[in-house]
Amino acid sequence: MVEMHIDPTLGPVLARTGDERAVLESFLDFHRAVVLRKLRGLSEADATHRLVPSATTLAGLIKHLTLVERNWFPALLDPGPGEVHLTSPEDAAASFALTDGETVEGLAAAYEAQCVRSREVAARFDLDHVAPQPQLGEVSLRWILVHMIEETARHAGHADILRELTDGSTGAL
């Protein structure tokens, strides 16, 4: 059987009559793909150039979202040895900082790999599955998916603005 790859930007359209999980996952995948599209095709200099007063860059957004994916899926639902859910504002702020040797290609690959891991972890649980969260008490997988849609969409908007400031391109596609 040939596996068909569907452009993730079409996912919400294709899931318009799907069940709750299909809709939630398709919207999250849509926003994940938008963020990657905003990064792709940029030089290292453009992706790491600060265009706003904060330390936010396109490359930094991808690095931050990689941590967010790890933090909300494996760290809560299936933590490995030493893997903990990060809760401090300092951890979140530091996740935008780039280190020597980090490249746009490497950051994008790490984000894509983390998204694959997040999907694999989430697939093992029902939407009603509840996990302990240090700040909130308990959260369901449903709540995590909605939160991740919100978080990723918010940063996709930031990425859209940064990309527009870089080369004028706008929009999800």
Contacts in CASP RR format, 6 or more apart in sequence:
PFRMAT RR
TARGET T0000
AUTHOR 0000-0000-0000
METHOD contacts of the structure
MODEL  1
MVEMHIDPTLGPVLARTGDERAVLESFLDFHRAVVLRKLRGLSEADATHR
LVPSATTLAGLIKHLTLVERNWFPALLDPGPGEVHLTSPEDAAASFALTD
GETVEGLAAAYEAQCVRSREVAARFDLDHVAPQPQLGEVSLRWILVHMIE
ETARHAGHADILRELTDGSTGAL
6 14 0 8 1.000
7 33 0 8 1.000
8 26 0 8 1.000
8 29 0 8 1.000
8 30 0 8 1.000
8 32 0 8 1.000
8 33 0 8 1.000
9 30 0 8 1.000
9 33 0 8 1.000
9 34 0 8 1.000
9 172 0 8 1.000
9 173 0 8 1.000
11 26 0 8 1.000
11 29 0 8 1.000
11 30 0 8 1.000
12 23 0 8 1.000
12 26 0 8 1.000
12 27 0 8 1.000
12 30 0 8 1.000
14 26 0 8 1.000
15 22 0 8 1.000
15 23 0 8 1.000
15 25 0 8 1.000
15 26 0 8 1.000
15 27 0 8 1.000
16 23 0 8 1.000
20 127 0 8 1.000
20 142 0 8 1.000
21 127 0 8 1.000
24 127 0 8 1.000
24 142 0 8 1.000
24 145 0 8 1.000
24 146 0 8 1.000
24 149 0 8 1.000
25 119 0 8 1.000
25 122 0 8 1.000
25 145 0 8 1.000
27 149 0 8 1.000
28 145 0 8 1.000
28 148 0 8 1.000
28 149 0 8 1.000
28 152 0 8 1.000
29 115 0 8 1.000
30 172 0 8 1.000
31 149 0 8 1.000
31 152 0 8 1.000
31 153 0 8 1.000
31 156 0 8 1.000
32 65 0 8 1.000
32 111 0 8 1.000
32 115 0 8 1.000
32 152 0 8 1.000
34 156 0 8 1.000
34 159 0 8 1.000
34 160 0 8 1.000
34 172 0 8 1.000
35 61 0 8 1.000
35 62 0 8 1.000
35 65 0 8 1.000
35 111 0 8 1.000
35 152 0 8 1.000
35 155 0 8 1.000
35 156 0 8 1.000
35 159 0 8 1.000
36 62 0 8 1.000
36 108 0 8 1.000
36 111 0 8 1.000
36 112 0 8 1.000
37 172 0 8 1.000
37 173 0 8 1.000
38 58 0 8 1.000
38 156 0 8 1.000
38 159 0 8 1.000
38 160 0 8 1.000
38 162 0 8 1.000
38 163 0 8 1.000
39 47 0 8 1.000
39 58 0 8 1.000
39 59 0 8 1.000
39 61 0 8 1.000
39 62 0 8 1.000
39 104 0 8 1.000
39 107 0 8 1.000
39 108 0 8 1.000
39 159 0 8 1.000
40 108 0 8 1.000
42 58 0 8 1.000
42 104 0 8 1.000
42 163 0 8 1.000
42 166 0 8 1.000
42 167 0 8 1.000
43 104 0 8 1.000
44 59 0 8 1.000
44 103 0 8 1.000
44 104 0 8 1.000
46 58 0 8 1.000
46 166 0 8 1.000
46 167 0 8 1.000
47 57 0 8 1.000
47 58 0 8 1.000
47 59 0 8 1.000
47 104 0 8 1.000
48 57 0 8 1.000
48 58 0 8 1.000
48 59 0 8 1.000
48 60 0 8 1.000
48 98 0 8 1.000
48 104 0 8 1.000
49 57 0 8 1.000
49 166 0 8 1.000
50 56 0 8 1.000
50 57 0 8 1.000
51 57 0 8 1.000
51 162 0 8 1.000
51 165 0 8 1.000
51 166 0 8 1.000
52 162 0 8 1.000
55 93 0 8 1.000
55 96 0 8 1.000
55 97 0 8 1.000
56 96 0 8 1.000
56 158 0 8 1.000
56 162 0 8 1.000
57 96 0 8 1.000
57 98 0 8 1.000
57 162 0 8 1.000
58 159 0 8 1.000
58 162 0 8 1.000
58 163 0 8 1.000
58 166 0 8 1.000
59 98 0 8 1.000
59 102 0 8 1.000
59 104 0 8 1.000
59 107 0 8 1.000
60 95 0 8 1.000
60 96 0 8 1.000
60 97 0 8 1.000
60 98 0 8 1.000
60 107 0 8 1.000
61 96 0 8 1.000
61 155 0 8 1.000
61 158 0 8 1.000
61 159 0 8 1.000
61 162 0 8 1.000
62 107 0 8 1.000
62 108 0 8 1.000
62 111 0 8 1.000
63 95 0 8 1.000
63 96 0 8 1.000
63 97 0 8 1.000
63 98 0 8 1.000
63 102 0 8 1.000
63 107 0 8 1.000
63 110 0 8 1.000
63 111 0 8 1.000
64 92 0 8 1.000
64 95 0 8 1.000
64 96 0 8 1.000
64 155 0 8 1.000
65 111 0 8 1.000
65 151 0 8 1.000
65 152 0 8 1.000
65 155 0 8 1.000
66 95 0 8 1.000
66 107 0 8 1.000
66 110 0 8 1.000
66 111 0 8 1.000
66 114 0 8 1.000
67 86 0 8 1.000
67 91 0 8 1.000
67 92 0 8 1.000
67 95 0 8 1.000
68 95 0 8 1.000
68 148 0 8 1.000
68 151 0 8 1.000
68 152 0 8 1.000
69 111 0 8 1.000
69 114 0 8 1.000
69 115 0 8 1.000
69 117 0 8 1.000
69 118 0 8 1.000
69 148 0 8 1.000
70 83 0 8 1.000
70 114 0 8 1.000
70 117 0 8 1.000
70 118 0 8 1.000
71 85 0 8 1.000
71 86 0 8 1.000
72 85 0 8 1.000
72 118 0 8 1.000
72 144 0 8 1.000
72 147 0 8 1.000
72 148 0 8 1.000
73 117 0 8 1.000
73 118 0 8 1.000
73 121 0 8 1.000
73 122 0 8 1.000
73 144 0 8 1.000
73 148 0 8 1.000
74 80 0 8 1.000
74 83 0 8 1.000
74 117 0 8 1.000
74 118 0 8 1.000
74 121 0 8 1.000
75 83 0 8 1.000
75 84 0 8 1.000
75 85 0 8 1.000
75 86 0 8 1.000
76 85 0 8 1.000
76 131 0 8 1.000
76 132 0 8 1.000
76 133 0 8 1.000
76 139 0 8 1.000
76 144 0 8 1.000
77 121 0 8 1.000
77 122 0 8 1.000
77 124 0 8 1.000
77 125 0 8 1.000
77 129 0 8 1.000
77 131 0 8 1.000
77 141 0 8 1.000
77 144 0 8 1.000
78 121 0 8 1.000
78 124 0 8 1.000
79 85 0 8 1.000
85 133 0 8 1.000
85 134 0 8 1.000
86 92 0 8 1.000
87 134 0 8 1.000
87 135 0 8 1.000
118 148 0 8 1.000
122 141 0 8 1.000
122 144 0 8 1.000
122 145 0 8 1.000
125 141 0 8 1.000
126 141 0 8 1.000
127 140 0 8 1.000
127 141 0 8 1.000
127 142 0 8 1.000
127 145 0 8 1.000
128 140 0 8 1.000
128 141 0 8 1.000
128 142 0 8 1.000
129 140 0 8 1.000
129 141 0 8 1.000
130 138 0 8 1.000
130 139 0 8 1.000
130 140 0 8 1.000
131 138 0 8 1.000
131 139 0 8 1.000
131 140 0 8 1.000
131 141 0 8 1.000
131 144 0 8 1.000
132 138 0 8 1.000
133 139 0 8 1.000
139 147 0 8 1.000
156 172 0 8 1.000
160 170 0 8 1.000
160 171 0 8 1.000
160 172 0 8 1.000
163 169 0 8 1.000
163 170 0 8 1.000
164 170 0 8 1.000
END
